[in-house]
Structure formats: C-alpha cells, structure tokens
C-alpha cells in the first residue's frame, strides 16, 4: 500500500521529533450498500475512504494525527504533528528497520463483492421482501439492507513491525412488521460474515425473511411477560450478546486499568459457575474475525474465564506496555481517524455436555428467550438491562405461549454464577456492531443452550 522506504523515513521523522515509539496505520476502505423499504429500493451507494493515522508515544503521553494525504510529505507532516503533541522538540538521528510479517488471510473469498453487479445485490432485497410478505396479509411492512465492505490495512511501527491484512465482510438483514389486534410487532433477522458474495449460495435470503415475518406474527398473539425473578433458558447462539455486554467489556484491560470494571483485581478468583469457560477468539468466516488487529498483532484465542476462574483480560499494545506483558490481539479502531483501544472479536461461552431438549424438560417453569435485543451495562458494577425480542413461557418442562416484549434485568457476575447447565449445541449468534467511546467495530458472540437459575424479567404480569 505504501513503499517500505517511505514508511521507514516517516517513522524516523517521528522519532527524530521526540517520539520514543511510533506507529503508522494505513487503511483503504471500500463499501457498497443497498437499502429497501416498503417494497422500494431507497438507496444504492458505494464509497471509498483512504488515509493514515500516526501515533507517537513519549512516556505516558500519546500524540495522534491522521491524514488523507498518503504522499510521503503528507505522512511526514502528520508524524511530526503527532510527535509534537506527545512531546515538543527532541532532535538527533533515529532510524527504523522494518521486517515484514507474513500474515495468512483471515478467510477465503470465492466471489469478491466488488465484482458483483449492483442489480444482483438489489435482487436479494426484492426476493426477501416478497418472501416476508407471502407469509401473511398481516405483514404490512418489510425493510432490508445489504452491505459489503473491503478493508485493507497496513501497520508499521518503530519496533520494526510491518504487517498487512485484507478483510472482506458481507452483511444482510431484514425487518418485518406485522399488524394485528395487539398493534404492531416487529421481527428481525440478519447474517454477517467475513466471506464474499458466495455466502448467498449457502444462506437463503427467503428463509431469513420468512423467519423475520414469523417472529413478528408470533408476537401478535403474545401475552404479557411475567414480572420478577424467574428461571431463564437461553438457546444456542442467542445469549452471546448478553455475555459480550455484561461480562466481556469488563474484561477489557483499558476499563480494568481505569478502575471501571467489576472484574478488576480478580484474576485467579472464582467469578462464575465452574461450568463456564469464556473465550475471545478469531473464528474463520465469522463477523468479528481478522488475521491481525489494528496494531499489527496476530489475532489469537484468549481464554478469559476457565472453569469459572478468571484467568486473564484482553490487551492492546498500550495497556500491555504499561503492565509489562504481551498483547492479545485485541487492539482495534473504527477507522484510520481513530486511536486503537481494547475491543472484543468473537466472544462466547464454550460448549457443555447436556442435550438441549433435556434442559427444557428439566425446567418446571421459566422463560425461554429465543431472541435478545439491544442492551446496556454498567461495567463498574456489572448491572445490565436487555430487551427480549422473542420469548416464550416454559410450563411443566415445555415451551408454551409467546410473551410480549419486556426487559431482562440482571448483574453480569451473578448471571455467570447462576448458570447451572450448559447444552452441547454451541452456535455463533447474529452479527453485531459494538460501540465503545464513540467507536464502532464488528463483533461476534456465541453460546450453547444454557440455563440461569434466576434473573429478573421486567414484564407486566405476575411471575
């Protein structure tokens, strides 16, 4: 993307201007989007954004500058500005010798979305629209979005690192709205992968749309959700977002160092049921996958909780440097205009041994949460609130009536301790975009079917 000699000279300029450590992050991002609403294609767009972010560190101070000018002079100007922000002046001669690191691609792409005609992308949305509406006359509105993106990055730093990655992601989602005696109800389904357009040979957009419509239609006959403490069963692939928010963020080293994590100082302690192992890792083709993070470090499998015991946190370069330890490949940034920070990749609760059907049969009463919505968490306490997008009563060991939308309220550490059984059906969930400190990055999350002995449901009926 940029000649090695240019990178060497730019890093040298940053060090001569007073930097102790310097990094150049280059990004070339292309995207294509199509949006459908109410049977009409509302928007078809494509775009490209290129630039570089330059970070210079002096002691505990970081200077950062970004530029869309990728000429050598443009990069040198940004490097000198970043160095000046970190520490004015300096001098002397400092050189950097770069060693290119070989990086295996994070996934294989058979059909590059850039080579696919826009009409073929739009056709997916039209097919989904027809399939959802065909489910019932009660489906009054269908919307959907197709998006693909290619992100090429290069990272070079004054330690001699030089690494590149080429990331391709494809996303499709559909929303169906049904109208009935209980008003309007919404269903939503999506798929997101680090694959090319070949994903649509494997995934039927008609089936996604029909499932979104089914979800909306089921909720038309839903009864009020119970209120109070109940036993909760979460099927495979559904609850990962809960653990991402309620537990994962508290295991990011920057929040730990800021003393805003409930897990600070608890490495080596039992923080969950002994059944629980929580892992953050690259998973081939999944939404949060990549070969290197945005600091050039290889993505890796990090066991955060092992058999209930907190074993480690997730680390980026800056936080690892402060603690004198190794990075974990979790340094991520939204674009070249942002500084990296500690972020998750694909975070999940590992598989158990029980038959999921037996978990239901062994639950006399409770709530079965088929789909979780968005939520929020206080990382300092672990307290969270999530929406239940699709849920059912469990009565006498059977899944029975659908429930209206309600909130799921709890505490991350308590939920981890109250898991009393795990199924053998681990599955990755729907793709997500995780927001933190104004930055958004793609993440994945997964889980097997699991049971939590008590959680609070904020419904309107008595428990």
SULHU-V855417 format. One record per pair of residues at least 6 apart in sequence whose C-alpha atoms are under 7 Angstrom apart, sorted by the first residue. I is the first residue (numbers start at 1). J is the second residue. If there is no record, write none. Layout:
i = (I & I)
j = (J & J)
This chain:
i = (6 & 8 & 8 & 8 & 10 & 10 & 10 & 11 & 11 & 11 & 11 & 12 & 12 & 12 & 13 & 13 & 13 & 14 & 14 & 14 & 14 & 14 & 15 & 15 & 15 & 16 & 16 & 16 & 16 & 16 & 17 & 17 & 17 & 17 & 17 & 17 & 18 & 18 & 18 & 18 & 18 & 18 & 19 & 19 & 19 & 19 & 20 & 20 & 21 & 21 & 21 & 21 & 22 & 22 & 22 & 22 & 22 & 23 & 23 & 23 & 23 & 23 & 23 & 24 & 24 & 24 & 24 & 24 & 24 & 24 & 25 & 25 & 25 & 25 & 25 & 25 & 25 & 26 & 26 & 26 & 26 & 26 & 26 & 26 & 27 & 27 & 27 & 27 & 27 & 27 & 27 & 27 & 28 & 28 & 28 & 28 & 28 & 28 & 29 & 29 & 29 & 29 & 29 & 29 & 30 & 30 & 30 & 30 & 30 & 30 & 31 & 31 & 31 & 31 & 31 & 31 & 32 & 32 & 32 & 32 & 32 & 32 & 33 & 33 & 33 & 33 & 33 & 33 & 34 & 34 & 34 & 34 & 34 & 34 & 34 & 35 & 35 & 35 & 35 & 35 & 35 & 35 & 36 & 36 & 36 & 36 & 36 & 37 & 37 & 37 & 38 & 38 & 38 & 39 & 39 & 50 & 51 & 51 & 51 & 51 & 51 & 52 & 52 & 52 & 52 & 52 & 53 & 53 & 53 & 53 & 53 & 54 & 54 & 54 & 54 & 54 & 54 & 55 & 55 & 55 & 55 & 55 & 56 & 56 & 56 & 56 & 56 & 56 & 57 & 57 & 58 & 58 & 61 & 62 & 63 & 63 & 63 & 63 & 64 & 65 & 65 & 65 & 66 & 66 & 66 & 67 & 69 & 96 & 96 & 97 & 98 & 98 & 98 & 99 & 99 & 99 & 100 & 100 & 100 & 101 & 101 & 101 & 102 & 103 & 103 & 103 & 104 & 105 & 105 & 105 & 106 & 106 & 106 & 106 & 107 & 107 & 107 & 107 & 108 & 109 & 109 & 110 & 110 & 111 & 111 & 111 & 112 & 112 & 113 & 113 & 113 & 121 & 124 & 125 & 127 & 128 & 128 & 128 & 129 & 131 & 131 & 131 & 132 & 132 & 132 & 132 & 133 & 135 & 135 & 138 & 138 & 138 & 139 & 139 & 139 & 139 & 139 & 140 & 140 & 140 & 141 & 141 & 142 & 142 & 142 & 143 & 143 & 143 & 144 & 144 & 144 & 145 & 145 & 145 & 146 & 146 & 146 & 147 & 147 & 147 & 148 & 148 & 148 & 149 & 149 & 149 & 150 & 150 & 150 & 151 & 151 & 151 & 152 & 152 & 152 & 153 & 153 & 153 & 154 & 154 & 154 & 155 & 155 & 155 & 155 & 155 & 156 & 156 & 163 & 165 & 165 & 167 & 168 & 168 & 168 & 169 & 169 & 169 & 169 & 170 & 170 & 170 & 170 & 170 & 171 & 171 & 171 & 172 & 172 & 172 & 173 & 173 & 173 & 174 & 174 & 174 & 174 & 174 & 175 & 175 & 175 & 175 & 175 & 176 & 176 & 176 & 176 & 176 & 176 & 177 & 177 & 177 & 177 & 177 & 178 & 178 & 178 & 178 & 178 & 179 & 180 & 182 & 185 & 185 & 185 & 186 & 187 & 187 & 187 & 187 & 188 & 189 & 189 & 190 & 191 & 191 & 192 & 192 & 193 & 193 & 193 & 194 & 194 & 194 & 194 & 195 & 218 & 219 & 219 & 222 & 222 & 222 & 222 & 223 & 223 & 223 & 224 & 224 & 224 & 224 & 224 & 225 & 225 & 225 & 225 & 225 & 225 & 226 & 226 & 226 & 226 & 226 & 226 & 227 & 227 & 227 & 227 & 227 & 227 & 227 & 228 & 228 & 228 & 228 & 229 & 229 & 229 & 229 & 230 & 230 & 230 & 230 & 230 & 231 & 231 & 231 & 231 & 231 & 231 & 231 & 232 & 232 & 232 & 232 & 232 & 232 & 232 & 232 & 233 & 233 & 233 & 233 & 233 & 233 & 234 & 234 & 234 & 234 & 234 & 234 & 235 & 235 & 235 & 235 & 236 & 236 & 236 & 236 & 236 & 236 & 237 & 237 & 237 & 237 & 237 & 237 & 237 & 238 & 238 & 238 & 238 & 239 & 239 & 240 & 240 & 240 & 240 & 240 & 241 & 244 & 244 & 245 & 246 & 246 & 246 & 246 & 247 & 249 & 250 & 250 & 250 & 250 & 250 & 251 & 251 & 251 & 252 & 252 & 252 & 252 & 252 & 253 & 253 & 253 & 253 & 253 & 254 & 254 & 255 & 256 & 260 & 260 & 261 & 261 & 262 & 262 & 262 & 262 & 266 & 267 & 267 & 267 & 268 & 268 & 268 & 269 & 269 & 270 & 270 & 270 & 271 & 271 & 271 & 271 & 271 & 272 & 272 & 272 & 272 & 272 & 273 & 273 & 273 & 273 & 273 & 274 & 274 & 275 & 275 & 276 & 276 & 276 & 276 & 277 & 277 & 277 & 277 & 277 & 277 & 278 & 278 & 278 & 278 & 278 & 278 & 278 & 279 & 279 & 279 & 279 & 279 & 279 & 280 & 280 & 280 & 280 & 280 & 280 & 280 & 280 & 281 & 281 & 281 & 281 & 281 & 281 & 282 & 282 & 282 & 282 & 282 & 282 & 282 & 283 & 283 & 286 & 287 & 287 & 287 & 287 & 288 & 288 & 288 & 288 & 288 & 289 & 289 & 290 & 291 & 291 & 292 & 292 & 292 & 293 & 293 & 293 & 293 & 293 & 294 & 294 & 294 & 294 & 295 & 297 & 298 & 299 & 300 & 300 & 303 & 304 & 304 & 304 & 304 & 305 & 314 & 314 & 314 & 315 & 315 & 315 & 315 & 315 & 315 & 316 & 316 & 316 & 316 & 316 & 316 & 316 & 317 & 317 & 320 & 320 & 330 & 330 & 330 & 331 & 331 & 331 & 331 & 332 & 332 & 332 & 332 & 333 & 333 & 333 & 334 & 334 & 334 & 344 & 345 & 345 & 346 & 346 & 346 & 347 & 347 & 347 & 348 & 348 & 348 & 349 & 349 & 350 & 351 & 351 & 351 & 351 & 351 & 351 & 352 & 352 & 352 & 352 & 353 & 353 & 353 & 354 & 354 & 354 & 355 & 355 & 356 & 356 & 360 & 360 & 361 & 361 & 362 & 363 & 364 & 364 & 364 & 365 & 365 & 365 & 365 & 366 & 366 & 366 & 367 & 367 & 367 & 367 & 368 & 368 & 368 & 368 & 369 & 369 & 369 & 369 & 370 & 370 & 371 & 371 & 371 & 371 & 372 & 372 & 372 & 372 & 373 & 373 & 373 & 373 & 374 & 374 & 375 & 375 & 375 & 376 & 376 & 376 & 377 & 377 & 377 & 378 & 382 & 382 & 382 & 383 & 383 & 383 & 384 & 384 & 384 & 385 & 385 & 385 & 385 & 386 & 386 & 386 & 387 & 387 & 387 & 388 & 388 & 388 & 388 & 389 & 390 & 391 & 391 & 392 & 392 & 392 & 392 & 392 & 393 & 393 & 393 & 393 & 393 & 394 & 406 & 406 & 406 & 407 & 407 & 407 & 408 & 408 & 408 & 409 & 409 & 409 & 409 & 410 & 410 & 415 & 418 & 418 & 418 & 419 & 419 & 419 & 419 & 420 & 420 & 420 & 421 & 421 & 422 & 422 & 422 & 422 & 423 & 423 & 423 & 424 & 425 & 425 & 426 & 426 & 427 & 427 & 427 & 428 & 428 & 428 & 429 & 429 & 429 & 431 & 431 & 432 & 432 & 432 & 433 & 433 & 433 & 433 & 434 & 434 & 434 & 434 & 435)
j = (72 & 96 & 97 & 98 & 75 & 76 & 79 & 22 & 23 & 96 & 158 & 94 & 95 & 96 & 76 & 79 & 80 & 22 & 56 & 79 & 80 & 83 & 21 & 22 & 94 & 90 & 91 & 92 & 93 & 94 & 80 & 83 & 84 & 89 & 90 & 91 & 83 & 87 & 88 & 89 & 90 & 91 & 56 & 57 & 58 & 83 & 57 & 58 & 56 & 57 & 58 & 158 & 55 & 56 & 57 & 157 & 158 & 54 & 55 & 56 & 156 & 157 & 158 & 52 & 53 & 54 & 55 & 155 & 156 & 157 & 52 & 53 & 54 & 154 & 155 & 156 & 336 & 51 & 52 & 53 & 153 & 154 & 155 & 336 & 50 & 51 & 52 & 151 & 152 & 153 & 154 & 336 & 49 & 50 & 51 & 151 & 152 & 153 & 48 & 49 & 50 & 150 & 151 & 152 & 47 & 48 & 49 & 149 & 150 & 151 & 46 & 47 & 48 & 148 & 149 & 150 & 45 & 46 & 47 & 147 & 148 & 149 & 44 & 45 & 46 & 146 & 147 & 148 & 43 & 44 & 45 & 122 & 145 & 146 & 147 & 41 & 42 & 43 & 44 & 144 & 145 & 146 & 42 & 125 & 143 & 144 & 145 & 142 & 143 & 144 & 141 & 142 & 143 & 129 & 142 & 68 & 67 & 68 & 69 & 70 & 336 & 66 & 67 & 68 & 70 & 336 & 65 & 66 & 67 & 336 & 337 & 64 & 65 & 66 & 78 & 79 & 82 & 62 & 63 & 64 & 65 & 82 & 62 & 63 & 64 & 82 & 83 & 86 & 63 & 86 & 86 & 87 & 86 & 86 & 82 & 83 & 85 & 86 & 82 & 78 & 81 & 82 & 78 & 336 & 337 & 78 & 75 & 158 & 160 & 160 & 160 & 161 & 162 & 160 & 161 & 162 & 161 & 162 & 163 & 161 & 162 & 163 & 163 & 163 & 164 & 291 & 291 & 165 & 166 & 291 & 284 & 289 & 290 & 291 & 194 & 195 & 284 & 285 & 195 & 195 & 196 & 196 & 198 & 196 & 197 & 198 & 196 & 197 & 148 & 196 & 197 & 146 & 205 & 144 & 206 & 205 & 206 & 209 & 142 & 206 & 209 & 210 & 176 & 209 & 210 & 213 & 139 & 210 & 213 & 178 & 179 & 180 & 176 & 177 & 178 & 179 & 213 & 177 & 178 & 179 & 176 & 177 & 175 & 176 & 177 & 174 & 175 & 176 & 173 & 174 & 175 & 172 & 173 & 174 & 171 & 172 & 173 & 170 & 171 & 172 & 169 & 170 & 171 & 168 & 169 & 170 & 167 & 168 & 169 & 166 & 167 & 168 & 165 & 166 & 167 & 164 & 165 & 166 & 163 & 164 & 165 & 162 & 163 & 164 & 295 & 296 & 162 & 163 & 296 & 291 & 292 & 290 & 194 & 195 & 196 & 193 & 194 & 195 & 196 & 192 & 193 & 194 & 195 & 196 & 191 & 192 & 193 & 190 & 191 & 192 & 189 & 190 & 191 & 188 & 189 & 190 & 209 & 212 & 186 & 187 & 188 & 189 & 212 & 186 & 187 & 188 & 212 & 213 & 216 & 184 & 185 & 186 & 187 & 216 & 184 & 185 & 186 & 216 & 217 & 185 & 220 & 220 & 216 & 219 & 220 & 216 & 212 & 213 & 215 & 216 & 212 & 208 & 212 & 430 & 430 & 431 & 287 & 431 & 285 & 286 & 287 & 285 & 286 & 287 & 289 & 285 & 402 & 402 & 404 & 401 & 402 & 403 & 404 & 402 & 403 & 404 & 403 & 404 & 459 & 460 & 461 & 403 & 404 & 406 & 459 & 460 & 461 & 457 & 459 & 460 & 461 & 462 & 463 & 457 & 458 & 459 & 460 & 461 & 462 & 463 & 456 & 457 & 458 & 463 & 454 & 455 & 456 & 457 & 366 & 367 & 454 & 455 & 456 & 365 & 366 & 367 & 452 & 453 & 454 & 455 & 366 & 367 & 368 & 451 & 452 & 453 & 454 & 455 & 367 & 368 & 369 & 450 & 451 & 452 & 368 & 369 & 370 & 449 & 450 & 451 & 370 & 448 & 449 & 450 & 425 & 426 & 427 & 447 & 448 & 449 & 426 & 427 & 428 & 429 & 446 & 447 & 448 & 370 & 371 & 372 & 429 & 446 & 447 & 348 & 429 & 445 & 446 & 447 & 445 & 347 & 445 & 377 & 377 & 382 & 384 & 412 & 412 & 379 & 256 & 261 & 262 & 263 & 379 & 263 & 313 & 314 & 313 & 314 & 315 & 342 & 343 & 313 & 314 & 315 & 319 & 342 & 319 & 342 & 261 & 264 & 379 & 380 & 379 & 380 & 379 & 380 & 381 & 382 & 310 & 310 & 311 & 312 & 309 & 310 & 311 & 309 & 310 & 308 & 309 & 310 & 308 & 309 & 310 & 413 & 417 & 308 & 309 & 413 & 416 & 417 & 308 & 416 & 417 & 418 & 419 & 307 & 308 & 307 & 308 & 306 & 307 & 308 & 349 & 305 & 306 & 307 & 308 & 349 & 350 & 303 & 304 & 305 & 306 & 348 & 349 & 350 & 302 & 303 & 304 & 347 & 348 & 349 & 301 & 302 & 303 & 344 & 345 & 346 & 347 & 348 & 300 & 301 & 302 & 345 & 346 & 347 & 289 & 290 & 299 & 300 & 301 & 345 & 346 & 289 & 346 & 444 & 431 & 442 & 443 & 444 & 345 & 346 & 442 & 443 & 444 & 345 & 346 & 299 & 298 & 299 & 298 & 299 & 329 & 299 & 329 & 330 & 331 & 332 & 331 & 332 & 333 & 340 & 331 & 329 & 329 & 329 & 328 & 329 & 311 & 310 & 311 & 312 & 313 & 311 & 328 & 330 & 342 & 327 & 328 & 329 & 330 & 331 & 342 & 327 & 328 & 329 & 330 & 331 & 341 & 342 & 327 & 331 & 326 & 327 & 342 & 343 & 344 & 340 & 341 & 342 & 343 & 340 & 341 & 342 & 343 & 339 & 340 & 341 & 439 & 440 & 441 & 443 & 443 & 444 & 443 & 444 & 445 & 444 & 445 & 446 & 445 & 446 & 447 & 446 & 447 & 447 & 422 & 423 & 424 & 425 & 426 & 448 & 422 & 423 & 424 & 448 & 422 & 423 & 424 & 422 & 423 & 424 & 423 & 424 & 423 & 449 & 397 & 398 & 397 & 398 & 397 & 397 & 395 & 396 & 397 & 394 & 395 & 396 & 397 & 393 & 394 & 395 & 391 & 392 & 393 & 394 & 391 & 392 & 393 & 394 & 388 & 390 & 391 & 392 & 390 & 391 & 388 & 389 & 390 & 391 & 387 & 388 & 389 & 390 & 386 & 387 & 388 & 389 & 386 & 387 & 385 & 386 & 387 & 384 & 385 & 386 & 383 & 384 & 385 & 384 & 411 & 412 & 413 & 410 & 411 & 412 & 409 & 410 & 411 & 407 & 408 & 409 & 410 & 407 & 408 & 409 & 406 & 407 & 408 & 405 & 406 & 407 & 408 & 405 & 405 & 402 & 403 & 399 & 400 & 401 & 402 & 403 & 399 & 400 & 401 & 402 & 403 & 400 & 457 & 458 & 459 & 457 & 458 & 459 & 456 & 457 & 458 & 455 & 456 & 457 & 458 & 455 & 456 & 452 & 452 & 453 & 454 & 450 & 451 & 452 & 453 & 451 & 452 & 453 & 450 & 451 & 448 & 449 & 450 & 451 & 448 & 449 & 450 & 448 & 448 & 449 & 447 & 448 & 446 & 447 & 448 & 445 & 446 & 447 & 444 & 445 & 446 & 443 & 444 & 442 & 443 & 444 & 440 & 441 & 442 & 443 & 440 & 441 & 442 & 443 & 441)
